[in-house]
């Protein structure tokens, strides 16, 4: 079965499933209020570590610049407006 991809739409693979759901593919008359949604909780933890251990995590050709500080980020999002037909 053949199909035509819609111009200006974002697709995931396989493209035959149709345009991907999400805020980038809303109908033209709908707008997401990004100032209001989603409710986000973010947490970050920074710590000094052993430079040799941290360098093992870097891709080839990259080197540490400055102190060996690692950062871990965690975030959650709630009330994402375009999920679950909330628009």
PyMOL Python script that loads the backbone (N, CA, C, O; Angstrom):
from pymol import cmd

cmd.read_pdbstr("""\
ATOM      1  N   UNK A   1       0.842  -1.178   0.000  1.00  0.00           N
ATOM      2  CA  UNK A   1       0.000   0.000   0.000  1.00  0.00           C
ATOM      3  C   UNK A   1       0.886   1.239   0.000  1.00  0.00           C
ATOM      4  O   UNK A   1       1.796   1.348   0.822  1.00  0.00           O
ATOM      5  N   UNK A   2       0.633   2.165  -0.904  1.00  0.00           N
ATOM      6  CA  UNK A   2       1.453   3.374  -0.955  1.00  0.00           C
ATOM      7  C   UNK A   2       0.776   4.501  -0.170  1.00  0.00           C
ATOM      8  O   UNK A   2      -0.420   4.452   0.119  1.00  0.00           O
ATOM      9  N   UNK A   3       1.546   5.478   0.152  1.00  0.00           N
ATOM     10  CA  UNK A   3       1.047   6.631   0.903  1.00  0.00           C
ATOM     11  C   UNK A   3       1.899   7.839   0.552  1.00  0.00           C
ATOM     12  O   UNK A   3       3.005   7.702   0.029  1.00  0.00           O
ATOM     13  N   UNK A   4       1.380   9.015   0.842  1.00  0.00           N
ATOM     14  CA  UNK A   4       2.138  10.247   0.643  1.00  0.00           C
ATOM     15  C   UNK A   4       2.384  10.883   1.990  1.00  0.00           C
ATOM     16  O   UNK A   4       1.481  10.967   2.822  1.00  0.00           O
ATOM     17  N   UNK A   5       3.608  11.331   2.207  1.00  0.00           N
ATOM     18  CA  UNK A   5       3.932  12.015   3.446  1.00  0.00           C
ATOM     19  C   UNK A   5       3.424  13.448   3.374  1.00  0.00           C
ATOM     20  O   UNK A   5       3.537  14.102   2.337  1.00  0.00           O
ATOM     21  N   UNK A   6       2.867  13.931   4.473  1.00  0.00           N
ATOM     22  CA  UNK A   6       2.344  15.289   4.528  1.00  0.00           C
ATOM     23  C   UNK A   6       3.483  16.281   4.735  1.00  0.00           C
ATOM     24  O   UNK A   6       4.303  16.118   5.638  1.00  0.00           O
ATOM     25  N   UNK A   7       3.525  17.284   3.912  1.00  0.00           N
ATOM     26  CA  UNK A   7       4.556  18.307   3.997  1.00  0.00           C
ATOM     27  C   UNK A   7       4.458  19.048   5.333  1.00  0.00           C
ATOM     28  O   UNK A   7       3.362  19.399   5.770  1.00  0.00           O
ATOM     29  N   UNK A   8       5.597  19.284   5.976  1.00  0.00           N
ATOM     30  CA  UNK A   8       5.636  20.022   7.230  1.00  0.00           C
ATOM     31  C   UNK A   8       5.324  19.201   8.471  1.00  0.00           C
ATOM     32  O   UNK A   8       5.274  19.751   9.571  1.00  0.00           O
ATOM     33  N   UNK A   9       5.113  17.894   8.319  1.00  0.00           N
ATOM     34  CA  UNK A   9       4.827  17.026   9.452  1.00  0.00           C
ATOM     35  C   UNK A   9       6.092  16.287   9.876  1.00  0.00           C
ATOM     36  O   UNK A   9       6.981  16.042   9.061  1.00  0.00           O
ATOM     37  N   UNK A  10       6.163  15.935  11.153  1.00  0.00           N
ATOM     38  CA  UNK A  10       7.281  15.165  11.685  1.00  0.00           C
ATOM     39  C   UNK A  10       6.869  13.699  11.702  1.00  0.00           C
ATOM     40  O   UNK A  10       5.777  13.367  12.164  1.00  0.00           O
ATOM     41  N   UNK A  11       7.734  12.819  11.201  1.00  0.00           N
ATOM     42  CA  UNK A  11       7.452  11.390  11.145  1.00  0.00           C
ATOM     43  C   UNK A  11       8.483  10.610  11.942  1.00  0.00           C
ATOM     44  O   UNK A  11       9.652  10.990  12.013  1.00  0.00           O
ATOM     45  N   UNK A  12       8.038   9.524  12.533  1.00  0.00           N
ATOM     46  CA  UNK A  12       8.936   8.541  13.125  1.00  0.00           C
ATOM     47  C   UNK A  12       8.952   7.350  12.179  1.00  0.00           C
ATOM     48  O   UNK A  12       8.161   7.294  11.237  1.00  0.00           O
ATOM     49  N   UNK A  13       9.834   6.409  12.419  1.00  0.00           N
ATOM     50  CA  UNK A  13       9.914   5.249  11.552  1.00  0.00           C
ATOM     51  C   UNK A  13       9.130   4.086  12.127  1.00  0.00           C
ATOM     52  O   UNK A  13       9.126   3.918  13.347  1.00  0.00           O
ATOM     53  N   UNK A  14       8.474   3.284  11.329  1.00  0.00           N
ATOM     54  CA  UNK A  14       8.329   3.461   9.890  1.00  0.00           C
ATOM     55  C   UNK A  14       7.331   4.574   9.577  1.00  0.00           C
ATOM     56  O   UNK A  14       6.302   4.708  10.239  1.00  0.00           O
ATOM     57  N   UNK A  15       7.648   5.357   8.572  1.00  0.00           N
ATOM     58  CA  UNK A  15       6.845   6.528   8.209  1.00  0.00           C
ATOM     59  C   UNK A  15       5.420   6.152   7.819  1.00  0.00           C
ATOM     60  O   UNK A  15       4.528   6.998   7.876  1.00  0.00           O
ATOM     61  N   UNK A  16       5.189   4.914   7.429  1.00  0.00           N
ATOM     62  CA  UNK A  16       3.861   4.466   7.046  1.00  0.00           C
ATOM     63  C   UNK A  16       2.843   4.525   8.176  1.00  0.00           C
ATOM     64  O   UNK A  16       1.638   4.465   7.931  1.00  0.00           O
ATOM     65  N   UNK A  17       3.320   4.642   9.412  1.00  0.00           N
ATOM     66  CA  UNK A  17       2.400   4.776  10.540  1.00  0.00           C
ATOM     67  C   UNK A  17       1.760   6.156  10.585  1.00  0.00           C
ATOM     68  O   UNK A  17       0.807   6.375  11.332  1.00  0.00           O
ATOM     69  N   UNK A  18       2.279   7.090   9.789  1.00  0.00           N
ATOM     70  CA  UNK A  18       1.706   8.434   9.758  1.00  0.00           C
ATOM     71  C   UNK A  18       2.503   9.416  10.593  1.00  0.00           C
ATOM     72  O   UNK A  18       3.508   9.056  11.208  1.00  0.00           O
ATOM     73  N   UNK A  19       2.044  10.665  10.610  1.00  0.00           N
ATOM     74  CA  UNK A  19       2.751  11.701  11.367  1.00  0.00           C
ATOM     75  C   UNK A  19       2.837  11.339  12.851  1.00  0.00           C
ATOM     76  O   UNK A  19       1.909  10.763  13.419  1.00  0.00           O
ATOM     77  N   UNK A  20       3.968  11.687  13.465  1.00  0.00           N
ATOM     78  CA  UNK A  20       4.181  11.411  14.886  1.00  0.00           C
ATOM     79  C   UNK A  20       3.272  12.295  15.728  1.00  0.00           C
ATOM     80  O   UNK A  20       3.053  13.457  15.388  1.00  0.00           O
ATOM     81  N   UNK A  21       2.741  11.760  16.820  1.00  0.00           N
ATOM     82  CA  UNK A  21       1.945  12.600  17.709  1.00  0.00           C
ATOM     83  C   UNK A  21       2.842  13.586  18.446  1.00  0.00           C
ATOM     84  O   UNK A  21       4.047  13.364  18.563  1.00  0.00           O
ATOM     85  N   UNK A  22       2.275  14.642  18.929  1.00  0.00           N
ATOM     86  CA  UNK A  22       3.048  15.570  19.743  1.00  0.00           C
ATOM     87  C   UNK A  22       2.793  17.016  19.391  1.00  0.00           C
ATOM     88  O   UNK A  22       2.061  17.331  18.452  1.00  0.00           O
ATOM     89  N   UNK A  23       3.402  17.877  20.154  1.00  0.00           N
ATOM     90  CA  UNK A  23       3.190  19.315  20.008  1.00  0.00           C
ATOM     91  C   UNK A  23       3.634  19.855  18.651  1.00  0.00           C
ATOM     92  O   UNK A  23       3.149  20.900  18.218  1.00  0.00           O
ATOM     93  N   UNK A  24       4.538  19.168  17.984  1.00  0.00           N
ATOM     94  CA  UNK A  24       5.005  19.646  16.679  1.00  0.00           C
ATOM     95  C   UNK A  24       4.031  19.319  15.555  1.00  0.00           C
ATOM     96  O   UNK A  24       4.164  19.853  14.454  1.00  0.00           O
ATOM     97  N   UNK A  25       3.065  18.463  15.807  1.00  0.00           N
ATOM     98  CA  UNK A  25       2.130  18.044  14.767  1.00  0.00           C
ATOM     99  C   UNK A  25       0.676  18.335  15.114  1.00  0.00           C
ATOM    100  O   UNK A  25      -0.215  17.602  14.684  1.00  0.00           O
ATOM    101  N   UNK A  26       0.424  19.365  15.864  1.00  0.00           N
ATOM    102  CA  UNK A  26      -0.953  19.728  16.180  1.00  0.00           C
ATOM    103  C   UNK A  26      -1.619  20.336  14.955  1.00  0.00           C
ATOM    104  O   UNK A  26      -0.942  20.912  14.103  1.00  0.00           O
ATOM    105  N   UNK A  27      -2.941  20.213  14.859  1.00  0.00           N
ATOM    106  CA  UNK A  27      -3.649  20.896  13.767  1.00  0.00           C
ATOM    107  C   UNK A  27      -3.385  22.403  13.840  1.00  0.00           C
ATOM    108  O   UNK A  27      -3.158  22.946  14.921  1.00  0.00           O
ATOM    109  N   UNK A  28      -3.416  23.067  12.693  1.00  0.00           N
ATOM    110  CA  UNK A  28      -3.054  24.478  12.617  1.00  0.00           C
ATOM    111  C   UNK A  28      -3.841  25.412  13.511  1.00  0.00           C
ATOM    112  O   UNK A  28      -3.326  26.459  13.904  1.00  0.00           O
ATOM    113  N   UNK A  29      -5.084  25.061  13.845  1.00  0.00           N
ATOM    114  CA  UNK A  29      -5.908  25.945  14.666  1.00  0.00           C
ATOM    115  C   UNK A  29      -5.630  25.813  16.170  1.00  0.00           C
ATOM    116  O   UNK A  29      -6.168  26.585  16.963  1.00  0.00           O
ATOM    117  N   UNK A  30      -4.803  24.848  16.566  1.00  0.00           N
ATOM    118  CA  UNK A  30      -4.477  24.653  17.976  1.00  0.00           C
ATOM    119  C   UNK A  30      -3.091  25.180  18.287  1.00  0.00           C
ATOM    120  O   UNK A  30      -2.163  25.023  17.494  1.00  0.00           O
ATOM    121  N   UNK A  31      -2.957  25.802  19.438  1.00  0.00           N
ATOM    122  CA  UNK A  31      -1.662  26.324  19.879  1.00  0.00           C
ATOM    123  C   UNK A  31      -1.390  25.847  21.294  1.00  0.00           C
ATOM    124  O   UNK A  31      -2.296  25.816  22.127  1.00  0.00           O
ATOM    125  N   UNK A  32      -0.160  25.479  21.568  1.00  0.00           N
ATOM    126  CA  UNK A  32       0.241  25.058  22.904  1.00  0.00           C
ATOM    127  C   UNK A  32       0.768  26.278  23.654  1.00  0.00           C
ATOM    128  O   UNK A  32       1.593  27.027  23.131  1.00  0.00           O
ATOM    129  N   UNK A  33       0.291  26.471  24.870  1.00  0.00           N
ATOM    130  CA  UNK A  33       0.775  27.553  25.725  1.00  0.00           C
ATOM    131  C   UNK A  33       1.994  27.047  26.488  1.00  0.00           C
ATOM    132  O   UNK A  33       1.864  26.521  27.593  1.00  0.00           O
ATOM    133  N   UNK A  34       3.172  27.206  25.902  1.00  0.00           N
ATOM    134  CA  UNK A  34       4.394  26.682  26.508  1.00  0.00           C
ATOM    135  C   UNK A  34       4.761  27.389  27.807  1.00  0.00           C
ATOM    136  O   UNK A  34       5.549  26.860  28.590  1.00  0.00           O
ATOM    137  N   UNK A  35       4.204  28.576  28.051  1.00  0.00           N
ATOM    138  CA  UNK A  35       4.467  29.273  29.302  1.00  0.00           C
ATOM    139  C   UNK A  35       3.719  28.613  30.462  1.00  0.00           C
ATOM    140  O   UNK A  35       4.135  28.740  31.613  1.00  0.00           O
ATOM    141  N   UNK A  36       2.636  27.919  30.175  1.00  0.00           N
ATOM    142  CA  UNK A  36       1.814  27.307  31.212  1.00  0.00           C
ATOM    143  C   UNK A  36       2.079  25.819  31.393  1.00  0.00           C
ATOM    144  O   UNK A  36       2.006  25.309  32.510  1.00  0.00           O
ATOM    145  N   UNK A  37       2.381  25.128  30.317  1.00  0.00           N
ATOM    146  CA  UNK A  37       2.561  23.684  30.361  1.00  0.00           C
ATOM    147  C   UNK A  37       3.923  23.322  29.820  1.00  0.00           C
ATOM    148  O   UNK A  37       4.437  24.058  28.977  1.00  0.00           O
ATOM    149  N   UNK A  38       4.524  22.269  30.234  1.00  0.00           N
ATOM    150  CA  UNK A  38       4.139  21.403  31.335  1.00  0.00           C
ATOM    151  C   UNK A  38       4.652  21.943  32.664  1.00  0.00           C
ATOM    152  O   UNK A  38       5.473  22.859  32.701  1.00  0.00           O
ATOM    153  N   UNK A  39       4.160  21.367  33.744  1.00  0.00           N
ATOM    154  CA  UNK A  39       4.716  21.652  35.066  1.00  0.00           C
ATOM    155  C   UNK A  39       5.974  20.804  35.184  1.00  0.00           C
ATOM    156  O   UNK A  39       5.924  19.585  35.019  1.00  0.00           O
ATOM    157  N   UNK A  40       7.087  21.440  35.467  1.00  0.00           N
ATOM    158  CA  UNK A  40       8.376  20.754  35.442  1.00  0.00           C
ATOM    159  C   UNK A  40       9.032  20.803  36.822  1.00  0.00           C
ATOM    160  O   UNK A  40       9.040  21.838  37.489  1.00  0.00           O
ATOM    161  N   UNK A  41       9.574  19.673  37.224  1.00  0.00           N
ATOM    162  CA  UNK A  41      10.412  19.608  38.413  1.00  0.00           C
ATOM    163  C   UNK A  41      11.791  19.171  37.956  1.00  0.00           C
ATOM    164  O   UNK A  41      11.942  18.143  37.297  1.00  0.00           O
ATOM    165  N   UNK A  42      12.791  19.959  38.310  1.00  0.00           N
ATOM    166  CA  UNK A  42      14.160  19.636  37.905  1.00  0.00           C
ATOM    167  C   UNK A  42      15.058  19.585  39.124  1.00  0.00           C
ATOM    168  O   UNK A  42      14.888  20.340  40.081  1.00  0.00           O
ATOM    169  N   UNK A  43      16.002  18.691  39.066  1.00  0.00           N
ATOM    170  CA  UNK A  43      16.964  18.551  40.153  1.00  0.00           C
ATOM    171  C   UNK A  43      18.328  18.306  39.518  1.00  0.00           C
ATOM    172  O   UNK A  43      18.447  17.543  38.559  1.00  0.00           O
ATOM    173  N   UNK A  44      19.339  18.946  40.049  1.00  0.00           N
ATOM    174  CA  UNK A  44      20.692  18.671  39.558  1.00  0.00           C
ATOM    175  C   UNK A  44      21.638  18.531  40.739  1.00  0.00           C
ATOM    176  O   UNK A  44      21.471  19.174  41.775  1.00  0.00           O
ATOM    177  N   UNK A  45      22.611  17.696  40.563  1.00  0.00           N
ATOM    178  CA  UNK A  45      23.593  17.419  41.605  1.00  0.00           C
ATOM    179  C   UNK A  45      24.968  17.535  40.972  1.00  0.00           C
ATOM    180  O   UNK A  45      25.276  16.834  40.009  1.00  0.00           O
ATOM    181  N   UNK A  46      25.787  18.416  41.511  1.00  0.00           N
ATOM    182  CA  UNK A  46      27.140  18.656  40.996  1.00  0.00           C
ATOM    183  C   UNK A  46      28.143  18.178  42.043  1.00  0.00           C
ATOM    184  O   UNK A  46      27.961  18.414  43.238  1.00  0.00           O
ATOM    185  N   UNK A  47      29.189  17.514  41.597  1.00  0.00           N
ATOM    186  CA  UNK A  47      30.199  17.065  42.544  1.00  0.00           C
ATOM    187  C   UNK A  47      31.557  16.962  41.867  1.00  0.00           C
ATOM    188  O   UNK A  47      31.663  16.674  40.675  1.00  0.00           O
ATOM    189  N   UNK A  48      32.592  17.208  42.665  1.00  0.00           N
ATOM    190  CA  UNK A  48      33.969  17.063  42.178  1.00  0.00           C
ATOM    191  C   UNK A  48      34.328  15.582  42.242  1.00  0.00           C
ATOM    192  O   UNK A  48      33.970  14.881  43.189  1.00  0.00           O
ATOM    193  N   UNK A  49      35.036  15.121  41.224  1.00  0.00           N
ATOM    194  CA  UNK A  49      35.388  13.707  41.151  1.00  0.00           C
ATOM    195  C   UNK A  49      36.837  13.552  40.707  1.00  0.00           C
ATOM    196  O   UNK A  49      37.537  14.540  40.484  1.00  0.00           O
ATOM    197  N   UNK A  50      37.266  12.342  40.585  1.00  0.00           N
ATOM    198  CA  UNK A  50      38.610  12.028  40.130  1.00  0.00           C
ATOM    199  C   UNK A  50      38.682  12.273  38.619  1.00  0.00           C
ATOM    200  O   UNK A  50      37.894  11.707  37.861  1.00  0.00           O
ATOM    201  N   UNK A  51      39.608  13.100  38.192  1.00  0.00           N
ATOM    202  CA  UNK A  51      39.718  13.463  36.777  1.00  0.00           C
ATOM    203  C   UNK A  51      39.920  12.231  35.891  1.00  0.00           C
ATOM    204  O   UNK A  51      39.378  12.168  34.787  1.00  0.00           O
ATOM    205  N   UNK A  52      40.686  11.264  36.360  1.00  0.00           N
ATOM    206  CA  UNK A  52      40.939  10.062  35.552  1.00  0.00           C
ATOM    207  C   UNK A  52      39.645   9.291  35.298  1.00  0.00           C
ATOM    208  O   UNK A  52      39.438   8.768  34.203  1.00  0.00           O
ATOM    209  N   UNK A  53      38.784   9.220  36.298  1.00  0.00           N
ATOM    210  CA  UNK A  53      37.514   8.509  36.123  1.00  0.00           C
ATOM    211  C   UNK A  53      36.588   9.255  35.175  1.00  0.00           C
ATOM    212  O   UNK A  53      35.911   8.645  34.347  1.00  0.00           O
ATOM    213  N   UNK A  54      36.561  10.576  35.301  1.00  0.00           N
ATOM    214  CA  UNK A  54      35.689  11.376  34.449  1.00  0.00           C
ATOM    215  C   UNK A  54      36.155  11.348  32.995  1.00  0.00           C
ATOM    216  O   UNK A  54      35.329  11.295  32.083  1.00  0.00           O
ATOM    217  N   UNK A  55      37.465  11.384  32.771  1.00  0.00           N
ATOM    218  CA  UNK A  55      37.993  11.354  31.405  1.00  0.00           C
ATOM    219  C   UNK A  55      37.639  10.062  30.676  1.00  0.00           C
ATOM    220  O   UNK A  55      37.538  10.051  29.449  1.00  0.00           O
ATOM    221  N   UNK A  56      37.447   8.968  31.428  1.00  0.00           N
ATOM    222  CA  UNK A  56      37.064   7.696  30.807  1.00  0.00           C
ATOM    223  C   UNK A  56      35.677   7.774  30.169  1.00  0.00           C
ATOM    224  O   UNK A  56      35.345   6.960  29.307  1.00  0.00           O
ATOM    225  N   UNK A  57      34.878   8.735  30.581  1.00  0.00           N
ATOM    226  CA  UNK A  57      33.524   8.893  30.048  1.00  0.00           C
ATOM    227  C   UNK A  57      33.486   9.754  28.790  1.00  0.00           C
ATOM    228  O   UNK A  57      32.462   9.804  28.108  1.00  0.00           O
ATOM    229  N   UNK A  58      34.583  10.430  28.473  1.00  0.00           N
ATOM    230  CA  UNK A  58      34.618  11.339  27.328  1.00  0.00           C
ATOM    231  C   UNK A  58      34.911  10.592  26.029  1.00  0.00           C
ATOM    232  O   UNK A  58      35.657   9.613  26.034  1.00  0.00           O
ATOM    233  N   UNK A  59      34.329  11.044  24.917  1.00  0.00           N
ATOM    234  CA  UNK A  59      34.662  10.456  23.611  1.00  0.00           C
ATOM    235  C   UNK A  59      36.123  10.713  23.262  1.00  0.00           C
ATOM    236  O   UNK A  59      36.736  11.648  23.778  1.00  0.00           O
ATOM    237  N   UNK A  60      36.669   9.894  22.399  1.00  0.00           N
ATOM    238  CA  UNK A  60      38.052  10.077  21.951  1.00  0.00           C
ATOM    239  C   UNK A  60      38.252  11.466  21.393  1.00  0.00           C
ATOM    240  O   UNK A  60      37.392  11.992  20.686  1.00  0.00           O
ATOM    241  N   UNK A  61      39.381  12.055  21.710  1.00  0.00           N
ATOM    242  CA  UNK A  61      39.718  13.376  21.201  1.00  0.00           C
ATOM    243  C   UNK A  61      39.297  14.521  22.111  1.00  0.00           C
ATOM    244  O   UNK A  61      39.699  15.661  21.879  1.00  0.00           O
ATOM    245  N   UNK A  62      38.507  14.255  23.131  1.00  0.00           N
ATOM    246  CA  UNK A  62      38.101  15.304  24.065  1.00  0.00           C
ATOM    247  C   UNK A  62      38.871  15.171  25.365  1.00  0.00           C
ATOM    248  O   UNK A  62      39.201  14.068  25.802  1.00  0.00           O
ATOM    249  N   UNK A  63      39.153  16.322  25.980  1.00  0.00           N
ATOM    250  CA  UNK A  63      39.876  16.350  27.254  1.00  0.00           C
ATOM    251  C   UNK A  63      39.139  17.262  28.214  1.00  0.00           C
ATOM    252  O   UNK A  63      38.408  18.162  27.802  1.00  0.00           O
ATOM    253  N   UNK A  64      39.340  17.019  29.490  1.00  0.00           N
ATOM    254  CA  UNK A  64      38.744  17.886  30.500  1.00  0.00           C
ATOM    255  C   UNK A  64      39.351  19.282  30.418  1.00  0.00           C
ATOM    256  O   UNK A  64      40.541  19.442  30.145  1.00  0.00           O
ATOM    257  N   UNK A  65      38.527  20.274  30.654  1.00  0.00           N
ATOM    258  CA  UNK A  65      38.998  21.661  30.716  1.00  0.00           C
ATOM    259  C   UNK A  65      38.600  22.197  32.085  1.00  0.00           C
ATOM    260  O   UNK A  65      37.426  22.481  32.320  1.00  0.00           O
ATOM    261  N   UNK A  66      39.539  22.335  32.966  1.00  0.00           N
ATOM    262  CA  UNK A  66      39.228  22.826  34.304  1.00  0.00           C
ATOM    263  C   UNK A  66      39.037  21.702  35.303  1.00  0.00           C
ATOM    264  O   UNK A  66      39.506  20.580  35.108  1.00  0.00           O
ATOM    265  N   UNK A  67      38.334  22.032  36.384  1.00  0.00           N
ATOM    266  CA  UNK A  67      38.127  21.062  37.450  1.00  0.00           C
ATOM    267  C   UNK A  67      37.268  19.876  36.995  1.00  0.00           C
ATOM    268  O   UNK A  67      36.381  20.036  36.156  1.00  0.00           O
ATOM    269  N   UNK A  68      37.531  18.691  37.548  1.00  0.00           N
ATOM    270  CA  UNK A  68      36.734  17.517  37.187  1.00  0.00           C
ATOM    271  C   UNK A  68      35.403  17.497  37.956  1.00  0.00           C
ATOM    272  O   UNK A  68      35.290  16.849  38.997  1.00  0.00           O
ATOM    273  N   UNK A  69      34.423  18.197  37.443  1.00  0.00           N
ATOM    274  CA  UNK A  69      33.117  18.287  38.088  1.00  0.00           C
ATOM    275  C   UNK A  69      32.098  17.531  37.241  1.00  0.00           C
ATOM    276  O   UNK A  69      31.947  17.798  36.049  1.00  0.00           O
ATOM    277  N   UNK A  70      31.410  16.596  37.861  1.00  0.00           N
ATOM    278  CA  UNK A  70      30.355  15.834  37.193  1.00  0.00           C
ATOM    279  C   UNK A  70      29.009  16.417  37.608  1.00  0.00           C
ATOM    280  O   UNK A  70      28.865  16.923  38.721  1.00  0.00           O
ATOM    281  N   UNK A  71      28.031  16.347  36.720  1.00  0.00           N
ATOM    282  CA  UNK A  71      26.687  16.831  37.006  1.00  0.00           C
ATOM    283  C   UNK A  71      25.678  15.773  36.598  1.00  0.00           C
ATOM    284  O   UNK A  71      25.762  15.196  35.514  1.00  0.00           O
ATOM    285  N   UNK A  72      24.728  15.530  37.480  1.00  0.00           N
ATOM    286  CA  UNK A  72      23.624  14.610  37.194  1.00  0.00           C
ATOM    287  C   UNK A  72      22.346  15.430  37.197  1.00  0.00           C
ATOM    288  O   UNK A  72      22.081  16.164  38.150  1.00  0.00           O
ATOM    289  N   UNK A  73      21.547  15.313  36.132  1.00  0.00           N
ATOM    290  CA  UNK A  73      20.269  16.025  36.022  1.00  0.00           C
ATOM    291  C   UNK A  73      19.121  15.026  36.063  1.00  0.00           C
ATOM    292  O   UNK A  73      19.220  13.919  35.533  1.00  0.00           O
ATOM    293  N   UNK A  74      18.040  15.435  36.698  1.00  0.00           N
ATOM    294  CA  UNK A  74      16.810  14.651  36.707  1.00  0.00           C
ATOM    295  C   UNK A  74      15.656  15.621  36.534  1.00  0.00           C
ATOM    296  O   UNK A  74      15.650  16.690  37.144  1.00  0.00           O
ATOM    297  N   UNK A  75      14.683  15.266  35.716  1.00  0.00           N
ATOM    298  CA  UNK A  75      13.512  16.132  35.569  1.00  0.00           C
ATOM    299  C   UNK A  75      12.273  15.291  35.272  1.00  0.00           C
ATOM    300  O   UNK A  75      12.347  14.222  34.667  1.00  0.00           O
ATOM    301  N   UNK A  76      11.136  15.814  35.720  1.00  0.00           N
ATOM    302  CA  UNK A  76       9.849  15.211  35.425  1.00  0.00           C
ATOM    303  C   UNK A  76       8.939  16.295  34.870  1.00  0.00           C
ATOM    304  O   UNK A  76       9.091  17.471  35.201  1.00  0.00           O
ATOM    305  N   UNK A  77       7.994  15.900  34.025  1.00  0.00           N
ATOM    306  CA  UNK A  77       7.024  16.846  33.464  1.00  0.00           C
ATOM    307  C   UNK A  77       5.626  16.306  33.707  1.00  0.00           C
ATOM    308  O   UNK A  77       5.372  15.114  33.534  1.00  0.00           O
ATOM    309  N   UNK A  78       4.722  17.187  34.108  1.00  0.00           N
ATOM    310  CA  UNK A  78       3.331  16.821  34.353  1.00  0.00           C
ATOM    311  C   UNK A  78       2.430  17.797  33.604  1.00  0.00           C
ATOM    312  O   UNK A  78       2.840  18.908  33.269  1.00  0.00           O
ATOM    313  N   UNK A  79       1.218  17.371  33.353  1.00  0.00           N
ATOM    314  CA  UNK A  79       0.208  18.193  32.687  1.00  0.00           C
ATOM    315  C   UNK A  79       0.693  18.708  31.339  1.00  0.00           C
ATOM    316  O   UNK A  79       0.553  19.892  31.030  1.00  0.00           O
ATOM    317  N   UNK A  80       1.259  17.818  30.546  1.00  0.00           N
ATOM    318  CA  UNK A  80       1.699  18.186  29.210  1.00  0.00           C
ATOM    319  C   UNK A  80       0.435  18.383  28.371  1.00  0.00           C
ATOM    320  O   UNK A  80      -0.315  17.436  28.135  1.00  0.00           O
ATOM    321  N   UNK A  81       0.210  19.594  27.934  1.00  0.00           N
ATOM    322  CA  UNK A  81      -1.064  20.004  27.347  1.00  0.00           C
ATOM    323  C   UNK A  81      -1.502  19.152  26.170  1.00  0.00           C
ATOM    324  O   UNK A  81      -2.684  18.823  26.071  1.00  0.00           O
ATOM    325  N   UNK A  82      -0.602  18.783  25.278  1.00  0.00           N
ATOM    326  CA  UNK A  82      -1.007  18.087  24.061  1.00  0.00           C
ATOM    327  C   UNK A  82      -1.133  16.581  24.229  1.00  0.00           C
ATOM    328  O   UNK A  82      -1.559  15.904  23.293  1.00  0.00           O
ATOM    329  N   UNK A  83      -0.775  16.023  25.400  1.00  0.00           N
ATOM    330  CA  UNK A  83      -0.927  14.591  25.627  1.00  0.00           C
ATOM    331  C   UNK A  83      -2.338  14.266  26.128  1.00  0.00           C
ATOM    332  O   UNK A  83      -2.943  15.072  26.835  1.00  0.00           O
ATOM    333  N   UNK A  84      -2.842  13.137  25.780  1.00  0.00           N
ATOM    334  CA  UNK A  84      -4.124  12.680  26.293  1.00  0.00           C
ATOM    335  C   UNK A  84      -5.305  13.537  25.862  1.00  0.00           C
ATOM    336  O   UNK A  84      -6.290  13.645  26.592  1.00  0.00           O
ATOM    337  N   UNK A  85      -5.217  14.144  24.691  1.00  0.00           N
ATOM    338  CA  UNK A  85      -6.298  14.952  24.121  1.00  0.00           C
ATOM    339  C   UNK A  85      -6.743  16.061  25.076  1.00  0.00           C
ATOM    340  O   UNK A  85      -7.937  16.316  25.234  1.00  0.00           O
ATOM    341  N   UNK A  86      -5.765  16.717  25.711  1.00  0.00           N
ATOM    342  CA  UNK A  86      -6.088  17.794  26.644  1.00  0.00           C
ATOM    343  C   UNK A  86      -6.329  19.125  25.956  1.00  0.00           C
ATOM    344  O   UNK A  86      -6.697  20.100  26.611  1.00  0.00           O
ATOM    345  N   UNK A  87      -6.128  19.181  24.644  1.00  0.00           N
ATOM    346  CA  UNK A  87      -6.331  20.461  23.954  1.00  0.00           C
ATOM    347  C   UNK A  87      -7.743  20.529  23.439  1.00  0.00           C
ATOM    348  O   UNK A  87      -8.129  21.524  22.825  1.00  0.00           O
TER     349      UNK A  87
END
""", "prot")
cmd.dss("prot")
cmd.show_as("cartoon", "prot")
cmd.util.cbc("prot")
cmd.orient("prot")
